[in-house]
Amino acid sequence: MTRHLFEAVLRLQLGPVDRDFEARITYQGGPFQADIETIEVQTEQGWIPVPWLIDLVEDCPALFDALRAHACGRVADARCVARRL
């Protein structure tokens, strides 16, 4: 599997409020798998790792579908570029 960087906005429900965070997810993935290594959120102090978020998003099928699709697209893009060379 290949390591990828996925940037997105994560919406978390914190008590009675929903809050959006700019997030970077580093993961290893392919068409049938996505293993999250780190999640970082952007704050005024810069990008901060939040390892506890991994446990929260592991049960989110939509996120894992997006990561797998992202990984497949990146591999397809790389193959397309390689064919042109």
C-alpha positions as CSV (number, residue, x, y, z in Angstrom):
1,M,0.0,0.0,0.0
2,T,1.0,3.6,-0.6
3,R,1.0,6.4,1.9
4,H,-1.4,9.3,1.1
5,L,-2.3,12.7,2.5
6,F,-6.0,13.6,2.4
7,E,-7.1,17.1,3.3
8,A,-10.7,17.7,4.3
9,V,-13.1,19.5,6.6
10,L,-14.2,17.2,9.5
11,R,-17.4,18.1,11.2
12,L,-17.5,16.9,14.8
13,Q,-20.4,17.1,17.2
14,L,-19.0,18.5,20.4
15,G,-21.8,18.4,22.9
16,P,-24.8,20.2,21.5
17,V,-22.7,22.0,18.8
18,D,-21.3,20.9,15.5
19,R,-17.8,22.3,14.8
20,D,-15.8,22.2,11.5
21,F,-12.1,21.6,11.5
22,E,-9.6,21.7,8.6
23,A,-8.0,18.3,8.8
24,R,-5.1,16.4,7.3
25,I,-5.3,12.7,7.4
26,T,-2.2,10.6,6.6
27,Y,-3.1,7.0,5.7
28,Q,-2.0,4.0,3.8
29,G,-4.6,2.9,1.3
30,G,-5.7,1.1,-1.8
31,P,-9.0,0.1,-3.4
32,F,-10.1,-2.1,-0.6
33,Q,-8.4,-0.7,2.5
34,A,-7.5,2.6,4.3
35,D,-5.4,2.5,7.4
36,I,-5.2,5.9,9.1
37,E,-1.8,6.7,10.6
38,T,-2.4,10.3,11.8
39,I,-5.0,13.0,11.9
40,E,-4.0,16.7,12.3
41,V,-6.3,19.7,12.7
42,Q,-5.4,23.2,11.9
43,T,-5.4,25.7,14.7
44,E,-4.1,29.2,15.3
45,Q,-0.8,27.6,16.4
46,G,-0.6,25.5,13.2
47,W,-1.2,21.8,12.6
48,I,-1.7,19.8,15.8
49,P,-1.9,16.0,15.9
50,V,-5.0,14.6,17.5
51,P,-4.6,10.8,17.8
52,W,-7.8,10.4,19.7
53,L,-9.8,11.4,16.6
54,I,-8.7,8.2,14.9
55,D,-10.9,6.2,17.3
56,L,-13.9,8.5,16.6
57,V,-13.7,8.3,12.8
58,E,-12.9,4.6,12.5
59,D,-16.7,3.9,12.5
60,C,-17.4,6.4,9.7
61,P,-18.0,4.4,6.5
62,A,-18.3,7.6,4.4
63,L,-14.8,8.8,5.4
64,F,-13.3,5.4,4.6
65,D,-15.1,5.3,1.3
66,A,-13.6,8.8,0.5
67,L,-10.1,7.7,1.6
68,R,-10.3,4.6,-0.6
69,A,-11.6,6.6,-3.6
70,H,-8.8,9.2,-3.0
71,A,-6.2,6.4,-3.0
72,C,-7.5,4.9,-6.2
73,G,-7.6,8.2,-7.9
74,R,-4.0,9.0,-6.9
75,V,-2.8,5.6,-8.2
76,A,-4.8,6.2,-11.4
77,D,-3.3,9.7,-11.8
78,A,0.2,8.3,-11.3
79,R,-0.3,5.6,-13.9
80,C,-1.7,8.2,-16.4
81,V,1.4,10.4,-15.9
82,A,3.7,7.4,-16.2
83,R,2.1,6.5,-19.6
84,R,2.8,10.0,-20.9
85,L,6.5,9.8,-20.1
